[in-house]
């Protein structure tokens, strides 16, 4: 399904096209020379009518710039001083470039791929056993092309394909240096083009351009003899010449996309380049607005180098092992996983969010883990499982005494430890922070490892929410523990950032304490950063205030009426206004993440909690919820200016009496949103509650998917006036 904007067919700089997929491109280390393929599209009468002379002139200028921007060596030389300035930074505490992926993202992706089959049929050659260096290079191209084909094929079938036999819409091929066209690796090698191959890429399949076009490239992979820099042993990163070549290709793709008529998402200003040799691999992510590039055709390399230094955001992953000594890809290890994850994001740039999300596929991990435990007799009906933290204890004896003999004393010890790990009403947890120790007594047990507690050293003190994370003792944490990581560690980070940035509001949660649990008995941890053998040792904990009932509870008990709906809208909007002023967006608004505070206050109010999925920077991804996520979040995996407000509207709509629709896919969720907004079902429902909510929903509808920010002040004033008329005059709008 190739999307084309109104007005004509696919247009863009012509190059190679071959292979079978959409996300990847391989780049060998030889330099680009010769005629640029983009000349074919600039001078062959493919220009179309523009809305203005200036836009047409701008497009021609960029095409001319791209036609002259063909020499990797000259571009890399222009960056030598910049490279030299980065060397001292990379020898200190860590690499100068941050990694494009967080470890927790790769772990989630790894869970999602448990049921996905990857296969590389062409083995990566090993230089030790090869007869000649030429045979190594030739077979390496064949292996990388097969690796990319296998990757995109499996990803497409697992995440995007709607039919079992649906063909993949991508092509994989090698870039020939002399004419910048793409050929199948076998075809190029048969024609004796090995020495002049410079890259392998994954492109959109288009029969009209069998040798590809630059704006059809979804991903590139640079193949070099040794991608790892010998200067950085502690933080393995690509060598600077290799990095310079990756930046060159990435910038070419970005420029080609800027003049293309293909319908890429707003993330089209981001390109992934894979770096591989015959053993290792890494990822370079280049992001930037090419409109800020000075397209001076008389000094293309200086202008390009200046853009990289001033306007490009570059992320570089550590170099890790991808292929074993037999030439097989280690699909389950982090080296290959980060290459596959980059390919996943590249496909998503053009085709949008997948039909089956990472969360959907990863959810099956829990059932698979449970089945494995039963097979190994570690769980089942006879095992006691702590539902709040995913831990289990052994109750069955080992079947064969030849393997291990469990003594009565040891079994009793396990039983006692299991009992001590249960958190019940009356249990006391002690929190170890850097400056103090504080105890909390549990008063009420909620779901998802959440408790209501009170400080033991404060008589009559206010109640707090107490969140307990996963113990680090588990070698294979279940999928639920990823949610605990967001709930405890990530939310701790977000609330700490709020505090650092001076963001405060009665409608935002307040960080009361965070740290590690102090377990009973003597701690035998070897150092301040280690942990002992006790199951609780090192378990993270988060404490927040204030405490209240969730909106979900109010709705279930029939206590969420028109007055509560208006006040909830006002208070949540005020919380979003305060957080957005510090560059933080929530990303997970739903009835379980809004609480109604009534204890110890004259006028009850709502507080927006659950900030674990909050978005701090562009690479952060919000939670995906088929009922409450915004349209833009489902389509792009990101938030726009009005995304949180749109989620708030959905929450109010369902909480005011409408039944949750049965949604089982992102496609179905988007269709429901389109139908509901176009038929004004949401506005009509909220209009039955209050005219101000109907007006607010109309306003949010006008902003959905646009880059325009929400005008918080005017709507807070309108909601406040409505509350002041009917529900008292003491209403805060922020801070």
C-alpha positions in Angstrom: 0.0 0.0 0.0 2.1 2.9 -1.3 0.6 6.2 -0.4 0.9 9.0 -2.9 -0.1 12.6 -2.4 -2.7 14.1 -4.8 -1.3 15.3 -8.0 0.7 12.5 -9.5 2.8 9.4 -9.1 5.9 8.8 -7.1 8.6 11.4 -7.6 12.1 11.7 -6.3 15.8 11.3 -7.1 16.4 8.1 -9.0 18.8 5.4 -7.8 18.8 1.8 -7.2 15.9 -0.4 -6.2 16.1 -4.1 -5.7 15.6 -6.6 -3.1 12.4 -7.2 -1.1 11.9 -4.8 1.8 11.4 -1.5 3.4 13.7 -0.4 6.1 17.3 -1.2 5.6 20.3 -0.1 3.5 23.8 -1.4 3.6 26.8 0.9 2.9 30.2 -0.4 2.0 33.2 1.8 2.8 34.2 2.7 -0.8 33.5 6.3 -1.7 30.8 7.7 -3.9 32.0 8.9 -7.2 30.6 9.4 -10.7 27.4 10.8 -11.9 24.6 11.2 -9.4 21.4 9.3 -10.1 19.5 12.3 -8.9 20.3 14.1 -12.1 17.9 11.7 -13.8 15.0 13.0 -11.8 16.0 16.7 -11.9 16.4 17.0 -15.6 14.0 14.5 -17.1 10.8 16.5 -17.0 9.5 15.1 -13.8 8.8 18.4 -12.1 5.2 19.1 -11.3 3.2 22.3 -10.8 3.9 24.0 -7.5 1.7 26.3 -5.5 4.3 29.0 -5.8 7.4 29.8 -7.7 9.4 29.9 -4.5 8.5 26.3 -3.6 9.5 25.1 -7.1 12.8 27.0 -6.9 13.5 25.6 -3.4 13.0 22.1 -4.7 15.2 22.6 -7.7 18.0 24.0 -5.5 17.9 21.0 -3.2 18.0 18.6 -6.2 21.0 20.5 -7.6 22.6 20.3 -4.1 22.0 16.6 -3.9 23.4 16.1 -7.5 26.7 17.6 -6.4 26.8 16.0 -2.9 28.4 12.7 -4.1 31.9 12.3 -2.5 32.1 10.7 1.0 35.8 11.4 1.4 35.4 15.2 0.9 32.5 15.3 3.3 34.4 13.3 5.9 37.4 15.6 5.6 35.2 18.6 6.2 34.3 17.0 9.6 37.9 16.3 10.7 38.1 19.2 13.1 34.8 18.3 14.6 35.8 14.7 14.9 39.0 15.7 16.7 37.1 17.8 19.2 35.0 14.8 20.1 37.9 12.5 20.9 38.7 13.9 24.3 35.0 13.6 25.3 34.8 9.9 24.3 37.7 9.0 26.6 36.0 10.1 29.8 33.0 8.6 31.6 31.1 7.5 28.6 30.6 7.8 24.8 30.0 11.3 23.4 26.9 10.1 21.6 24.0 8.6 23.5 22.5 5.3 22.4 19.4 5.5 20.1 17.6 2.9 22.2 17.2 2.4 25.9 17.8 -1.1 27.4 14.2 -1.3 28.6 13.0 -0.7 25.0 15.1 -3.5 23.7 13.9 -5.8 26.5 10.2 -5.1 25.6 11.0 -5.7 21.9 12.8 -8.9 22.8 9.7 -10.2 24.6 7.6 -9.2 21.5 9.8 -11.3 19.2 9.7 -14.5 21.2 7.1 -15.9 18.8 8.6 -14.4 15.7 10.9 -16.6 13.5 14.0 -15.0 11.9 16.2 -16.9 9.5 19.4 -16.1 7.7 20.1 -18.7 5.0 23.3 -17.2 3.6 26.0 -17.4 6.3 28.4 -14.5 7.1 31.9 -15.6 6.1 34.7 -15.8 8.6 38.0 -14.2 7.5 40.0 -16.8 9.4 38.7 -19.6 7.3 38.3 -17.8 4.0 40.6 -18.5 1.0 40.9 -14.8 -0.2 39.8 -11.4 1.0 37.8 -11.0 -2.2 35.7 -14.0 -1.4 35.1 -12.7 2.1 33.9 -9.4 0.8 31.6 -11.0 -1.9 30.1 -13.4 0.5 29.7 -10.7 3.1 27.5 -8.7 0.7 25.4 -11.8 0.1 25.1 -12.4 3.8 24.1 -8.9 4.7 21.5 -8.7 1.9 20.0 -12.0 3.2 20.1 -10.7 6.8 18.2 -7.6 5.8 15.7 -9.6 3.7 15.1 -12.0 6.5 14.7 -9.2 9.0 12.2 -7.1 7.1 10.2 -10.2 5.9 9.7 -11.4 9.5 8.9 -8.0 10.9 6.4 -7.3 8.2 4.6 -10.6 8.6 4.6 -10.3 12.4 3.6 -6.6 12.8 2.0 -5.2 9.7 0.8 -7.9 7.3 -3.0 -8.3 7.0 -3.0 -11.5 5.1 -1.0 -14.6 5.5 0.4 -14.6 2.0 0.6 -10.9 1.5 3.9 -10.0 -0.4 6.4 -7.8 1.3 6.5 -4.3 -0.2 10.3 -3.9 0.0 13.3 -4.6 -2.1 16.9 -5.2 -0.9 19.9 -4.5 -3.2 23.5 -3.3 -3.3 24.5 0.2 -4.4 26.8 0.3 -7.4 29.3 3.2 -7.1 29.6 4.2 -10.7 26.0 5.0 -11.4 24.4 5.0 -7.9 21.9 2.3 -8.8 20.8 -0.7 -6.8 21.3 -4.3 -8.0 20.8 -7.7 -6.4 24.0 -8.8 -4.8 24.2 -12.0 -7.0 23.6 -9.9 -10.1 26.2 -7.3 -9.2 28.8 -10.0 -8.4 28.1 -11.9 -11.7 28.8 -8.7 -13.6 32.1 -8.1 -11.9 31.0 -5.1 -9.9 32.4 -6.2 -6.5 35.1 -3.5 -6.3 32.6 -0.7 -7.1 29.8 -1.8 -4.7 29.4 0.9 -2.0 26.2 0.0 -0.1 23.2 -2.2 0.4 19.8 -0.8 1.0 16.2 -1.6 1.8 13.8 0.3 -0.4 10.1 0.6 -1.2 9.3 -1.7 -4.1 8.3 0.1 -7.3 8.3 -1.7 -10.7 8.6 1.7 -12.4 12.0 2.1 -10.9 13.7 -1.3 -10.7 17.0 0.2 -9.7 15.7 2.3 -7.0 15.4 6.0 -5.9 17.0 7.7 -3.0 13.7 8.8 -1.4 12.6 5.2 -1.6 15.4 4.1 0.8 14.1 3.2 4.3 17.4 2.1 5.9 21.1 1.7 5.0 23.7 -0.5 6.4 27.4 0.3 6.0 29.7 -2.8 5.6 33.4 -2.2 6.5 36.3 -4.4 7.4 36.3 -3.2 11.1 33.6 -0.9 12.4 34.9 -0.7 15.9 37.3 2.0 16.9 40.6 0.8 18.4 40.8 3.9 20.5 37.7 3.1 22.7 38.0 -0.1 24.6 35.7 0.8 27.4 32.9 2.2 25.3 33.0 0.4 21.9 31.9 2.8 19.3 32.3 3.1 15.5 35.5 4.6 14.2 35.2 8.2 13.1 35.8 7.5 9.3 32.9 5.0 9.4 30.7 7.4 11.3 31.4 10.1 8.8 30.4 7.9 5.9 27.2 7.0 7.8 26.4 10.7 8.3 27.0 11.3 4.5 24.4 8.7 3.5 22.0 9.7 6.1 22.0 13.3 4.9 21.5 12.3 1.3 18.4 10.3 2.3 17.1 13.3 4.3 17.6 15.7 1.4 15.9 13.3 -1.0 12.9 12.9 1.3 12.6 16.6 1.6 11.8 16.9 -2.2 9.9 13.7 -2.4 6.2 13.3 -2.8 6.0 10.0 -0.9 3.9 10.3 2.2 6.3 9.7 5.0 5.3 10.5 8.6 6.6 13.5 10.4 9.5 11.2 11.6 10.8 11.4 8.0 13.5 13.7 9.4 15.1 10.7 11.0 17.3 8.0 9.3 18.8 4.8 10.7 22.1 3.6 9.3 23.3 0.1 10.2 27.0 -0.5 10.6 28.3 -4.0 10.2 31.5 -6.0 9.6 31.7 -9.8 9.4 31.2 -10.1 13.2 29.9 -7.0 14.8 27.2 -4.4 14.3 25.8 -1.1 15.5 23.3 1.6 14.7 23.6 5.3 13.9 20.5 7.4 14.2 20.6 10.8 12.5 17.8 13.3 13.0 17.5 16.9 11.9 15.5 19.5 10.0 17.1 19.8 6.5 15.3 23.1 6.0 18.0 24.6 8.2 20.7 23.4 5.7 22.3 26.2 3.6 21.8 24.7 0.1 24.8 26.6 -1.4 25.7 24.5 -4.5 29.1 26.2 -4.6 30.2 24.7 -1.3 28.0 21.7 -0.7 30.5 19.9 1.6 31.1 22.8 3.9 27.4 23.5 4.2 26.7 19.8 4.9 29.4 19.7 7.5 28.0 22.8 9.2 24.5 21.3 9.3 25.8 18.2 10.9 27.6 20.1 13.6 24.8 22.6 14.4 21.5 21.0 13.6 21.8 17.2 13.6 21.0 15.0 16.6 23.2 11.9 16.3 22.8 8.8 18.4 25.2 5.9 18.2 24.7 2.5 19.7 27.6 0.4 21.2 29.2 -2.0 18.8 28.2 -5.6 19.7 28.6 -9.1 18.3 26.0 -10.0 15.7 27.3 -13.1 13.9 28.9 -16.2 15.5 31.9 -18.1 14.2 29.7 -20.2 12.0 28.2 -17.1 10.3 24.8 -17.4 12.0 23.1 -14.3 13.3 22.6 -14.3 17.1 19.0 -13.0 16.7 18.3 -13.1 20.5 21.4 -11.1 21.5 21.6 -7.4 21.9 23.8 -6.9 18.9 21.4 -8.3 16.3 18.4 -7.1 18.3 19.3 -3.4 18.0 19.7 -3.8 14.2 16.3 -5.4 14.0 14.8 -2.7 16.2 16.2 0.0 14.0 14.6 -1.7 11.0 11.3 -1.9 12.8 11.4 1.9 13.4 12.4 2.5 9.7 9.4 0.5 8.5 7.1 2.4 10.9 8.3 5.8 9.4 6.4 5.1 6.2 3.7 2.5 7.1 2.8 4.0 10.4 2.2 2.0 13.7 1.8 -1.8 13.2 -1.5 -3.6 13.3 0.0 -5.7 16.2 1.9 -3.5 18.6 5.0 -4.5 20.6 2.9 -4.5 23.7 0.3 -6.9 22.2 2.9 -9.4 21.1 5.0 -9.0 24.3 1.9 -9.8 26.4 2.1 -13.4 25.4 5.4 -13.7 27.3 3.6 -14.1 30.6 1.6 -17.1 29.4 4.7 -18.7 27.8 6.7 -18.1 31.1 3.8 -19.6 33.1 3.8 -22.7 30.8 7.5 -23.1 31.2 7.3 -22.9 34.9 4.7 -25.6 34.9 6.8 -27.8 32.6 9.8 -27.4 34.9 7.5 -27.9 38.0 8.3 -24.5 39.4 4.8 -23.3 39.6 1.2 -24.3 38.8 -1.6 -24.9 41.2 0.8 -25.9 44.0 2.9 -22.8 43.8 2.3 -19.6 45.7 2.6 -16.7 43.3 2.7 -13.1 44.5 0.5 -11.4 42.0 1.8 -8.0 42.9 5.4 -8.5 42.0 5.5 -11.6 39.9 7.7 -13.6 42.3 7.2 -17.2 43.1 8.6 -19.7 45.6 9.6 -23.3 45.1 7.2 -25.8 46.8 7.8 -29.0 44.9 10.8 -31.1 45.5 13.4 -31.7 42.8 12.4 -34.9 41.1 15.9 -36.4 40.8 18.1 -36.5 43.9 21.1 -36.9 41.5 20.7 -33.3 40.5 20.1 -31.6 43.8 19.0 -32.7 47.2 16.7 -30.3 49.1 17.1 -30.6 52.8 14.3 -29.9 55.2 16.2 -27.0 56.7 16.7 -25.4 53.3 13.1 -25.9 52.4 12.0 -24.3 55.6 14.3 -21.3 54.9 12.7 -20.9 51.5 9.2 -21.1 53.1 10.2 -18.4 55.6 11.6 -16.1 52.9 8.4 -16.6 50.9 6.3 -15.6 53.8 8.5 -12.6 54.6 8.0 -11.4 51.0 4.2 -11.1 51.3 3.0 -7.6 51.8 -0.2 -7.4 53.8 -2.2 -4.9 55.8 0.0 -4.0 58.9 3.3 -4.8 57.2 6.0 -2.2 57.6 8.4 -1.3 54.8 11.6 0.6 55.5 12.9 2.9 52.8 16.6 3.5 52.4 17.4 6.8 50.7 20.8 8.6 50.4 20.1 10.8 53.4 17.6 9.0 55.6 15.6 5.8 56.5 11.9 6.0 56.8 9.2 3.4 57.5 5.7 3.0 56.1 3.0 0.8 57.4 0.6 -0.6 54.8 -3.1 0.2 55.5 -4.6 -1.1 52.3 -3.5 -3.4 49.4 -4.4 -2.2 45.9 -3.6 -3.8 42.5 -0.4 -3.9 40.6 2.0 -3.7 43.6 0.4 -0.5 44.8 -0.4 0.2 48.5 -1.9 2.9 50.6 0.4 3.4 53.6 1.2 5.9 56.4 4.6 7.0 57.7 5.4 5.2 61.0 7.1 8.2 62.5 4.3 10.6 61.9 1.4 10.2 64.2 -1.8 11.0 62.4 0.3 11.8 59.2 -1.2 11.9 55.8 -1.6 8.7 53.8 0.6 8.0 50.8 0.7 5.9 47.7 3.4 3.3 48.0 4.7 1.6 44.8 6.9 -1.5 45.0 9.0 -2.5 42.1 10.4 -5.8 41.0 13.2 -7.4 43.0 16.4 -7.5 41.0 17.0 -11.1 42.0 14.9 -12.4 39.2 17.0 -13.7 36.3 14.0 -13.7 33.9 11.5 -11.1 35.0 7.9 -11.6 33.6 6.3 -9.1 31.3 4.3 -7.6 34.1 7.6 -6.4 35.7 8.1 -4.1 32.7 4.9 -2.3 33.8 6.4 -2.1 37.4 9.5 -0.6 35.9 7.5 2.2 34.4 5.4 2.6 37.6 8.4 2.8 39.9 11.8 3.6 38.4 10.6 5.7 35.4 7.9 7.5 37.4 10.5 8.3 40.0 12.7 9.9 37.3 9.8 11.9 35.9 8.7 13.3 39.4 12.3 14.1 40.2 12.6 16.1 36.9 9.4 17.9 37.8 10.9 18.9 41.1 14.2 20.0 39.5 12.3 22.1 37.0 10.2 23.7 39.7 6.9 22.3 38.4 4.3 22.2 41.2 0.6 22.1 41.4 -2.0 20.6 43.7 -3.2 18.6 40.7 0.2 16.9 40.3 1.5 14.1 42.5 4.3 15.0 44.9 7.4 12.9 45.5 7.4 11.9 49.1 10.3 9.5 49.0 12.1 7.0 46.8 14.9 4.5 47.2 15.5 0.8 48.1 13.7 -1.4 50.6 15.6 -2.3 53.8 14.9 -5.9 54.2 14.7 -7.8 57.6 17.9 -9.2 59.0 21.5 -8.4 58.3 22.3 -7.3 54.8 25.3 -9.0 53.4 25.7 -7.0 50.2 29.4 -6.6 49.2 29.3 -2.9 48.3 27.0 0.1 48.2 26.0 -0.8 44.7 25.6 -4.6 45.1 23.0 -6.8 46.7 22.9 -9.8 49.0 20.9 -13.0 48.7 17.8 -11.8 50.4 14.9 -11.7 47.9 14.0 -8.1 48.9 17.5 -6.7 48.7 17.7 -3.8 46.2 14.0 -3.7 45.5 13.0 -0.1 44.4 10.2 1.7 46.0 8.4 5.0 45.3 6.2 7.0 47.7 3.9 9.8 46.5 1.1 12.0 47.8 -1.8 12.8 47.9 -4.0 9.7 48.1 -7.5 9.3 46.6 -10.0 7.1 44.9 -9.5 6.5 41.2 -12.0 7.8 38.6 -12.5 4.1 37.6 -13.7 3.4 41.2 -16.0 6.4 41.1 -17.5 5.3 37.8 -18.1 1.7 39.0 -19.8 3.0 42.1 -22.0 5.5 40.2 -20.4 8.6 41.8 -19.0 10.3 38.7 -21.7 12.8 37.8 -21.7 16.1 35.7 -20.1 18.1 38.6 -17.3 15.6 38.9 -16.8 15.5 35.1 -16.4 19.3 34.8 -14.1 19.4 37.9 -12.0 16.5 36.6 -11.6 18.2 33.2 -10.5 21.4 34.9 -8.1 19.8 37.3 -6.5 17.4 34.8 -6.1 20.3 32.3 -4.4 22.3 35.0 -2.0 19.5 35.7 -1.2 19.2 32.0 -0.7 23.0 31.8 1.9 22.9 34.6 3.7 19.8 33.2 3.8 21.1 29.6 5.4 24.3 30.8 8.4 22.2 31.7 8.4 20.2 28.5 6.7 17.1 30.0 3.6 15.4 28.5 1.7 12.6 30.3 1.0 10.1 27.5 -1.1 7.6 29.6 -4.4 9.4 30.7 -7.0 6.9 31.7 -9.5 6.4 34.6 -7.0 4.5 36.7 -4.5 7.4 36.5 -6.7 10.1 37.9 -7.6 10.1 41.7 -10.2 12.0 43.6 -8.8 13.6 46.8 -11.4 14.1 49.5 -9.5 13.4 52.8 -8.4 16.4 54.8 -9.5 19.0 52.2 -12.4 21.4 52.2 -13.0 21.2 48.5 -12.3 17.8 46.8 -10.2 17.8 43.7 -8.6 15.5 41.1 -4.9 14.7 40.8 -3.3 13.3 37.6 -1.0 10.4 38.6 0.7 7.6 36.7 3.6 9.5 35.0 5.7 6.5 34.2 5.1 6.8 30.5 5.5 10.5 30.3 7.3 12.0 27.3 10.4 14.0 28.1 12.2 13.9 24.7 11.5 12.9 21.1 12.7 9.3 21.5 10.3 8.6 24.4 7.1 6.7 23.5 3.8 7.1 25.2 1.7 4.2 26.4 -0.5 2.6 23.7 -4.1 2.2 24.8 -6.8 1.4 22.2 -9.5 3.2 24.1 -7.7 6.3 25.5 -4.6 7.0 23.4 -4.8 9.9 21.0 -5.2 9.4 17.3 -1.7 10.8 16.6 -0.2 8.4 19.3 -1.8 5.4 17.6 -0.7 6.5 14.1 2.8 7.8 14.8 3.8 6.4 18.2 4.3 10.0 19.4 2.4 12.8 21.0 1.3 16.0 19.4 0.4 19.2 21.2 -3.2 18.2 21.9 -2.7 14.4 22.4 -3.1 14.5 26.2 -6.2 16.7 25.9 -7.7 14.2 23.4 -7.1 11.4 25.8 -8.8 13.4 28.5 -11.8 13.8 26.2 -12.0 10.0 25.6 -11.8 9.4 29.4 -14.6 11.8 30.1 -16.7 10.4 27.2 -16.5 6.8 28.5 -16.8 7.8 32.2 -20.0 9.7 31.5 -21.9 6.6 30.5 -20.9 5.4 27.1 -19.9 1.8 26.8 -16.3 0.9 25.9 -16.2 -0.4 22.3 -14.7 -3.8 21.6 -11.4 -2.8 20.0 -8.8 -5.5 19.2 -6.4 -3.7 16.9 -4.9 -0.2 16.2 -6.7 -0.2 12.9 -10.0 -0.8 14.6 -9.3 1.9 17.2 -8.5 4.5 14.5 -11.7 3.6 12.6 -13.7 4.1 15.8 -12.2 7.5 16.4 -12.8 8.6 12.8 -16.4 7.5 13.0 -17.1 9.0 16.4 -15.6 12.4 15.6 -17.1 12.7 12.1 -20.6 11.8 13.4 -20.0 14.1 16.4 -20.9 11.3 18.8 -18.4 12.4 21.4 -19.5 16.1 21.3 -23.2 15.0 21.6 -22.5 12.8 24.6 -20.5 15.4 26.4 -23.0 18.0 25.5 -25.6 16.0 27.5 -23.3 16.5 30.5 -22.3 20.1 30.1 -22.1 22.7 27.3 -18.6 23.6 28.4 -17.4 20.0 27.9 -19.0 19.9 24.4 -17.3 23.2 23.5 -14.0 21.9 24.8 -14.3 18.7 22.8 -15.0 20.7 19.6 -11.9 22.7 20.3 -9.7 19.6 20.8 -11.2 18.0 17.7 -9.9 21.0 15.7 -6.4 20.4 17.0 -6.1 16.6 16.7 -3.0 15.7 14.8 -1.8 19.3 14.2 1.4 20.8 15.6 -0.5 23.6 17.2 -0.3 23.8 21.1 -3.4 23.8 23.3 -4.4 27.2 24.8 -4.6 26.1 28.4 -5.3 29.5 29.9 -8.5 30.3 28.1 -10.1 26.9 28.7 -9.0 26.9 32.4 -10.7 30.3 32.8 -13.9 29.0 31.1 -14.0 25.8 33.2 -13.3 27.8 36.3 -16.2 30.2 35.6 -18.5 27.2 35.1 -17.4 25.7 38.4 -17.6 29.0 40.2 -21.3 29.4 39.1 -22.5 26.1 40.4 -19.9 24.4 42.5 -18.2 27.0 44.7 -15.7 29.7 44.1 -12.5 28.2 45.5 -11.0 26.7 42.4 -7.3 26.8 41.5 -6.2 26.8 37.9 -2.5 25.9 38.3 0.5 25.9 40.5 
